[in-house]
Amino acid sequence: MNIPVVALVGRPNVGKSALFNRIIGHDQAIVSEEAGTTRDRHFALAEWAGRKFWLVDTGGLTEDSNLPMDLEIRRQVAQAIEEADLLLFVVDAKVGVHPSDARVGELLRQSGKPWLVAANKVDDPRETDFYEFYRLGAGDPQPVSAANGKNSGDLLDAIVARIPEATGDENAEALRVAVIGRPNVGKSSFVNRLIGEERLVVSDIAGTTRDSIDTPFTYHGRDIIFVDTAGLRRQSRTEDGIEFYSALRTRRAIDRADICLLLIDAVEGLHNQDLKIANLAWEAGRSLLIVVNKWDLKDKDDKTSAKFEKECAEKAPFLGFVPFLFASALTGQRVTKVLDLLLHVDAERHKRISTSQVNDVLQQLLARRQPPQSAGFEIKLGYATQVETAPPVIAVFGNNPDQLQEHYVRYLHNGFREAWGFDGTPLRITLRRKNPGPRA
């Protein structure tokens, strides 16, 4: 579906992110009293009165600053303006018309796009003079309070009245991919190389991307949404300020994802923090792909990649079930191959095996090795069936399943994997009593 785009623009700290969160109904963008908290564009699908639109939050425009980050923000705001069907100009009604507001207003007029002024921080229209914003030249300013939601319905009415109808047929539910990893391993550069445009701020400053940013993309007719995250910092470094919220956001992004794309720095190698992030995704039941980025900078021979994978699996055995891609966001080496791998892992995640096939393999495994007795209990396994997909879950039924030892559960797990792969996705074994009642 071709869904219209509404971009929030304005100078720093006027409440764009708070208004963004108010409209979409949850705290996707970081909100802080610190000016300039929002540094990338944030996409979220909003709906009002049956009308859908993409809402885009942008960084605060600072026309009088030549700092590299502010220059990047200006460039990206210009790109957001170019993509938008409607520009929502957010101003601070408590401050009044700021000189920077007039400059932003001129920029919006020059764009030729429809625009609307949202006079934020109007807790009571009877006590706030927001009418001076008429002189910005966008018609009636819409008073609103992002903090308490007052008049947000009227603002949304004004938005949907000014945007085109969504067109086309809605595609199947998109595949959500969380791009995760430690700071400065190249997550933003990788996604930018993949989609062919610089949608995420890229900088050599570790932690440049502080919020999770949804980036829609289509490949072979499959809708994919990439979530580029700030990277999980060590717990001791995330207790204060913005970085704490970014770490929480990364965890929430994993929860929202189907597949997690973990980027590792080829030169620095596998860190304990990489393992913690990978384990977090795996334990959450998310499929996993590992991209070893900056491979062009690595001293290597024809055995280096195999050795790297082996070392990872020795540190965390579940990584032996995960596909690795050795790539370079800088040169583009093998970057696009990740798309085919994502579709492959998605198919593996949704793979369903017939009950007869599951039982055939179970009987083969039992023939090779019977479950050992435990605490004097004899354990007999009767049958098995796949009960869930995404991630796959196989239920194994027996007389005393709670006595089955962990090493034998791993034996079953590895046997099922050997038969069907389930590449890149957790495979869970659940043990159930065959006939409820007293133990045999």
Residue pairs with C-beta under 8 A, 6 or more apart in sequence:
1 52
1 166
1 167
1 168
1 169
1 170
1 171
2 166
2 167
2 168
3 45
3 52
3 53
3 54
3 166
4 53
4 54
4 85
4 86
4 163
4 164
4 165
4 166
5 53
5 54
5 56
5 83
5 84
5 85
5 86
6 46
6 53
6 54
6 55
6 56
6 84
6 85
6 86
6 87
6 88
6 159
6 163
7 56
7 58
7 80
7 81
7 83
7 84
7 86
7 87
7 88
8 16
8 19
8 20
8 55
8 56
8 57
8 58
8 88
8 90
8 118
9 16
9 58
9 61
9 77
9 80
9 81
9 87
9 88
9 89
9 90
9 104
9 108
10 16
10 60
10 61
10 89
10 90
10 91
10 101
10 104
11 60
11 61
11 62
11 98
11 100
11 101
11 104
12 35
12 36
12 59
12 60
12 61
12 62
13 33
13 35
13 36
13 60
13 92
14 60
14 90
14 91
14 92
14 120
15 90
15 92
15 120
15 121
15 146
15 147
16 38
16 57
16 58
16 60
16 90
17 29
17 30
17 31
17 37
17 38
17 42
17 57
18 31
18 120
18 146
18 147
19 90
19 118
19 120
19 144
19 146
20 28
20 29
20 42
20 44
20 55
20 57
21 27
21 28
21 29
21 31
21 146
22 146
22 149
22 152
23 46
23 55
23 152
23 156
24 44
24 45
24 46
24 55
28 42
28 44
28 211
28 212
29 38
29 42
29 57
29 211
30 37
30 38
30 210
30 211
30 242
30 245
30 246
30 249
31 37
32 242
32 245
34 241
34 242
35 60
36 59
36 60
36 62
36 69
36 73
37 210
37 242
38 57
38 58
38 59
38 60
38 211
39 59
39 69
39 72
39 73
39 201
39 208
39 209
39 210
39 211
40 59
40 76
40 199
40 200
40 201
40 209
40 210
40 211
40 213
41 56
41 57
41 58
41 59
41 76
41 79
41 80
41 199
41 213
42 56
42 57
42 211
42 213
42 214
43 54
43 55
43 56
43 213
43 214
43 215
43 216
44 54
44 55
44 57
44 214
45 52
45 53
45 54
45 55
46 52
46 53
46 54
46 55
47 53
48 156
48 157
48 159
48 160
49 156
49 157
49 160
51 160
51 163
51 165
51 166
52 166
53 85
53 159
53 160
53 163
53 166
56 80
56 83
56 84
58 73
58 76
58 77
58 80
59 73
59 76
59 77
60 73
61 73
61 74
61 77
61 100
61 103
61 104
61 107
62 70
62 73
62 74
62 100
63 74
63 100
63 103
63 104
64 100
65 71
68 203
69 201
69 203
69 205
69 208
72 201
72 203
73 201
76 198
76 199
76 201
79 199
81 87
81 107
81 108
81 111
81 113
82 111
84 113
85 113
85 114
85 163
85 164
86 113
86 114
86 115
86 116
86 159
86 162
86 163
87 108
87 111
87 113
87 114
87 115
87 116
88 115
88 116
88 118
88 159
89 104
89 105
89 108
89 115
89 116
89 117
89 118
89 136
89 138
90 118
90 120
91 97
91 98
91 101
91 117
91 118
91 119
91 120
91 133
91 136
91 141
92 98
92 120
92 121
93 119
93 120
93 121
93 122
93 128
93 129
93 130
93 133
93 143
94 121
94 128
96 129
96 132
97 132
97 133
97 135
97 136
101 133
101 136
102 136
105 136
105 137
105 138
108 115
108 138
109 115
109 137
114 162
115 138
116 138
116 139
116 142
116 158
116 159
116 162
117 133
117 136
117 138
117 139
117 141
117 142
118 141
118 142
118 144
118 155
119 128
119 130
119 133
119 141
119 142
119 143
119 144
120 144
120 145
120 146
121 128
121 145
121 146
121 147
122 128
122 130
122 143
122 144
122 145
122 150
122 151
123 145
123 147
123 148
123 150
124 150
125 143
125 151
128 143
130 141
130 143
131 141
133 141
134 140
134 141
142 151
142 154
142 155
142 158
143 151
144 150
144 151
144 152
144 154
144 155
145 151
145 152
146 152
171 221
171 223
172 222
172 223
173 223
174 216
174 223
174 224
174 225
175 222
175 223
175 224
175 225
175 258
175 259
175 342
175 343
175 346
176 224
176 225
176 227
176 256
176 257
176 258
176 259
177 224
177 225
177 226
177 227
177 257
177 258
177 259
177 260
177 261
177 342
178 212
178 227
178 229
178 250
178 253
178 254
178 256
178 257
178 259
178 260
178 261
178 281
178 286
179 187
179 190
179 191
179 226
179 227
179 228
179 229
179 260
179 261
179 263
180 187
180 229
180 231
180 232
180 250
180 253
180 254
180 260
180 261
180 262
180 263
180 277
180 281
181 187
181 229
181 231
181 262
181 263
181 264
181 274
181 277
182 231
182 232
182 233
182 265
182 271
182 273
182 274
182 277
183 206
183 207
183 230
183 231
183 233
184 204
184 205
184 206
184 207
184 208
184 231
184 265
185 231
185 263
185 264
185 265
185 293
185 294
186 263
186 265
186 293
186 294
186 329
186 330
187 209
187 228
187 229
187 231
187 263
188 200
188 201
188 202
188 208
188 209
188 228
189 202
189 293
189 329
189 330
190 263
190 291
190 293
190 327
190 329
190 335
191 199
191 200
191 215
191 226
191 228
192 198
192 199
192 200
192 202
192 329
193 329
193 332
193 335
194 217
194 226
194 335
194 336
194 338
194 339
195 215
195 217
195 226
199 213
199 215
200 209
200 213
200 215
200 228
201 208
201 209
202 208
207 230
207 231
207 233
207 243
207 246
209 228
209 229
209 230
209 231
210 230
210 242
210 243
210 246
211 230
211 246
211 249
212 227
212 228
212 229
212 230
212 249
212 250
212 252
212 253
213 227
213 228
214 225
214 226
214 227
215 225
215 226
215 227
215 228
216 223
216 224
216 225
217 223
217 224
217 225
217 226
218 224
219 339
219 342
219 343
220 339
220 343
222 343
224 339
224 342
226 261
227 253
227 256
227 257
229 246
229 249
229 250
229 253
230 243
230 246
230 247
230 249
230 250
231 246
231 250
232 238
232 247
232 250
232 251
232 273
232 276
232 277
232 280
233 243
233 246
233 247
234 273
235 247
237 243
238 244
238 246
238 247
251 280
254 260
254 280
254 281
254 284
254 286
255 284
257 281
257 286
258 286
258 287
258 346
258 349
258 390
259 286
259 287
259 288
259 289
259 342
259 345
259 346
259 349
259 424
260 281
260 286
260 287
260 288
260 289
261 289
261 291
261 338
261 342
262 274
262 277
262 278
262 281
262 288
262 289
262 290
262 291
263 291
263 293
264 270
264 274
264 290
264 291
264 292
264 293
265 293
265 294
266 292
266 293
266 294
266 295
266 297
266 298
266 326
267 294
267 297
267 298
270 308
270 311
270 312
270 315
275 315
275 316
278 288
278 290
278 316
278 318
278 319
278 322
279 316
279 318
281 288
282 288
282 318
282 426
285 391
285 426
285 428
286 391
286 426
287 345
287 346
287 348
287 349
287 391
287 424
287 425
287 426
288 322
288 345
288 424
288 425
289 322
289 323
289 325
289 338
289 341
289 342
289 345
289 424
290 312
290 319
290 322
290 323
290 324
290 325
291 324
291 325
291 326
291 327
291 338
292 305
292 308
292 324
292 325
292 326
292 327
293 327
293 328
293 329
294 328
294 329
294 330
295 326
295 327
295 328
295 333
295 334
296 328
296 330
296 331
296 333
297 328
298 304
305 324
305 326
308 324
308 326
309 319
309 320
309 324
312 319
312 324
313 319
313 320
318 426
321 417
321 422
321 423
321 424
321 425
321 427
322 423
322 424
323 341
323 344
323 345
323 423
323 424
325 334
325 337
325 338
325 341
326 334
327 333
327 334
327 335
327 337
327 338
328 334
328 335
329 335
341 424
344 423
344 424
345 423
345 424
345 425
348 421
348 422
348 423
348 424
348 425
349 389
349 390
349 391
349 392
349 422
349 424
349 425
350 389
350 390
351 389
351 392
351 420
351 421
351 422
352 386
352 389
352 392
353 386
353 392
353 394
353 420
355 383
355 384
355 385
355 386
357 419
358 384
358 385
358 386
358 394
358 416
359 383
359 384
359 385
361 415
361 416
361 419
362 381
362 383
362 384
362 396
362 412
364 415
365 411
365 412
365 415
366 381
369 408
369 411
371 379
371 380
371 381
371 398
371 404
371 405
371 408
372 379
372 405
372 408
373 379
374 400
374 403
374 404
374 405
375 403
377 400
377 403
377 439
377 440
378 399
378 400
378 440
379 398
379 399
379 400
379 401
379 403
379 404
380 398
380 399
380 400
380 440
381 396
381 397
381 398
381 404
382 397
382 398
382 399
382 434
383 396
383 397
383 434
384 394
384 395
384 396
384 397
385 394
385 395
386 392
386 393
386 394
386 395
387 393
387 394
387 395
387 430
391 425
391 426
391 427
391 428
392 422
392 425
392 427
392 428
393 427
393 428
393 429
393 430
394 416
394 427
394 428
394 429
394 430
395 430
395 431
395 432
396 412
396 429
396 430
396 431
396 432
397 432
397 433
397 434
398 404
398 431
398 432
398 433
398 434
399 433
399 434
399 435
399 439
399 440
400 433
400 439
400 440
401 431
401 432
401 433
402 431
402 433
404 431
409 429
409 431
412 429
413 427
413 429
416 422
416 427
416 429
417 427
